[in-house]
Structures are given as C-alpha cells and as structure tokens.
Amino acid sequence: MDWHLLISQLLNGLQLGLLLFLLAAGLSLIFGIMDFINLSHGSFYMVGALVGASVAALTGSLLIAALAAVVAVFVVGAAVEWLVVCRLYNKDHLDHVLVTYGLILVFDSVARMIWGPAGAAIALPEALNGRIEIGDFVIPAYRLLIIACGLLAAAGLYFLVTRSRLGMLIRAGASNRVMVTALGVNIDRLYRIVFAIGAALAGFAGILIAPLTEAHIGMGNEIIIIAFVVVIVGGIGSVKGAFYAALLIGFIDTLGRSYLDDVLKLFLSNQSAETAAPALSAMLVYILMAGVLVCKPQGLFSAAGFNRR
C-alpha cells in the first residue's frame, strides 16, 4: 500500500468533512430549534464565496475577505429570516420547501446580475500557495489552513452552544420552546440569531473552498444534499452529531472514490470493477444514511429533548 497516497486521501477526507460540518452545523441548528427545512442554506455558502472573492480582489487579503464574507452573510441571513423565514414557522414543511426553493432561484438570479455567469476566482497568497514538508510527506499549505480553520470553528461552536448564555438559550429552545417563551425570552430574536449564525457558518465554508474551486453561481446547490445527509446521519439538532457525521462522510466519500475499485477487483473482473466503482462510490454516503435510518432513526447523536410540532 502507498502510505503517502493514503495519508493524502485521509487529509482530503478531513478537509471535506470539516467543510461539510460548517455547512451542516447551521442547518442542523435551524432544523433542530425551528423545525424549519431550509433548502436555500447552500445559497449562503455561495454568497460567502462570491463576497469573499470580490473583497479579495479589492484588498488583496484573504483574511479581510474571509472576515467580510462572514459578516456579510450573517447580515444577509438575518435579513432573510426577518423578511421571509419568520413568516413560515407555523406553516407546513411543504411550504418551507417551496419557499426556500424559490429563495434559491432568487439568490442565483441576483448573484448572476451582480457577479455575472462566470463567477469569480480567488488567488491564494504566496505563503499559502506552496507545500509544507513533514518528514517524507508533502502537504499543500492551504489544505492545512482549511483543516485548522474548520477545527477552530468547530471548537468555537462547541463552546458557544455548551458554555455561553446564548448556547443555553439555544439548547433550551430546542428542548422546550414554549417554556422558553413563557420565561420571557424573545424567541423571535433567538431564532433570528440562530439563523444568522447558521448562514455565517455556511458563508465561512464558501470562502474557504473558493480559492480551490472558484466562486460560481449555484455552487451551494451542488453540496446542499450531502449537507442534509450529514444532518440526518448525525441527528437533527445535534452539533456533536453533525461534526462526527461530517467527518465520517468525508472519509467514506474520499476513500471510496480512491480505493473502492481495488476492493471490487478482489471479487470482480478488472473491467467490471472499474465500471461499477464510480457509481457505487457515489452511492456510499446514501447507503450509510439508509443504514443509520434503519438502525437509529433519530441519528447517531440525536439531540436530547428534541421535539416536533
């Protein structure tokens, strides 16, 4: 076995898993606390990438671009919650799906008018465009930055949810929103803050991936389905579940695409294995989701006290 290739693929899986966590954590909080299905969550991922690309082009600083993207998406998320989403909390899930699908079309159209159909690219700074040698291993510097930012964001979100007063209110709102309201908490403001935080996390993931894939129209639509898979596997409303499920799915997806053909060759002819492997590797995460739903319908780490309408 080529250990260099294996470690490289594991780092790729970790990078993908942490990006999925940033996208899915906010989605899980929104779904868990508000019982709201937000198909347009991937649009905040796109907006973060496009805003970051514009700011990076103006300032030449990726750090300033990242800060601007997170702030801008937080504001956009709060505005969307105030103008549209808050009117849907007492509606049926079908209404959530229809309206948020409409929001996807609105976001894509507005983004096309502002940035054009081609999107925008972000040039990496010289310090992040190289490679870091650790013994015999050579690792792209920007990949390590993405992993470090993802881990820091995960730690920050953990302390926010478990150690802060806002986190206490978030957990209480997920457990018993009626009691929280009766105790005098402004539940509308709490919902708006949670929605905006979730949007900002998605925007942060967008600006992190933009230098590798370029920021383009509809990029959030390409990843939102797998983000929902992370939420379902981890457990609706559970940030801890979203973290572990995102890492698990990141590793399965990356390693499956790299090594599944070799495994299949143990049982099938080379031609059959090479034909079946791409299709089967694309299905692995959905097979995992189906298995989890059969064995643990509430997800791997279901949020304690989580209630439905």
C-alpha positions, 0 to 999 in steps of 0.5 A: 500500500502507498502510505503517502497516497493514503495519508493524502486521501485521509487529509482530503477526507478531513478537509471535506468533512470539516467543510461539510460540518460548517455547512451542516452545523447551521442547518442542523441548528435551524432544523433542530430549534425551528423545525424549519427545512431550509433548502436555500442554506447552500445559497449562503455558502455561495454568497460567502464565496462570491463576497469573499472573492470580490473583497479579495480582489479589492484588498488583496487579503484573504483574511479581510475577505474571509472576515467580510464574507462572514459578516456579510452573510450573517447580515444577509441571513438575518435579513432573510429570516426577518423578511421571509423565514419568520413568516413560515414557522407555523406553516407546513414543511411543504411550504418551507420547501417551496419557499426556500426553493424559490429563495434559491432561484432568487439568490442565483438570479441576483448573484448572476446580475451582480457577479455575472455567469462566470463567477469569480476566482480567488488567488491564494497568497504566496505563503499559502500557495506552496507545500509544507514538508513533514518528514517524507510527506508533502502537504499543500499549505492551504489544505492545512489552513482549511483543516485548522480553520474548520477545527477552530470553528468547530471548537468555537461552536462547541463552546458557544452552544455548551458554555455561553448564555446564548448556547443555553438559550439555544439548547433550551429552545430546542428542548422546550420552546414554549417554556422558553417563551413563557420565561420571557425570552424573545424567541423571535430574536433567538431564532433570528440569531440562530439563523444568522449564525447558521448562514455565517457558518455556511458563508465561512465554508464558501470562502474557504473552498473558493480559492480551490474551486472558484466562486460560481453561481449555484455552487451551494446547490451542488453540496446542499444534499450531502449537507442534509445527509450529514444532518440526518446521519448525525441527528437533527439538532445535534452539533456533536452529531453533525461534526462526527457525521461530517467527518465520517462522510468525508472519509467514506466519500474520499476513500471510496472514490480512491480505493473502492475499485481495488476492493471490487477487483478482489471479487470482480473482473478488472473491467467490471470493477472499474465500471461499477466503482464510480457509481457505487462510490457515489452511492456510499454516503446514501447507503450509510444514511439508509443504514443509520435510518434503519438502525437509529432513526433519530441519528447517531447523536440525536439531540436530547429533548428534541421535539416536533410540532 
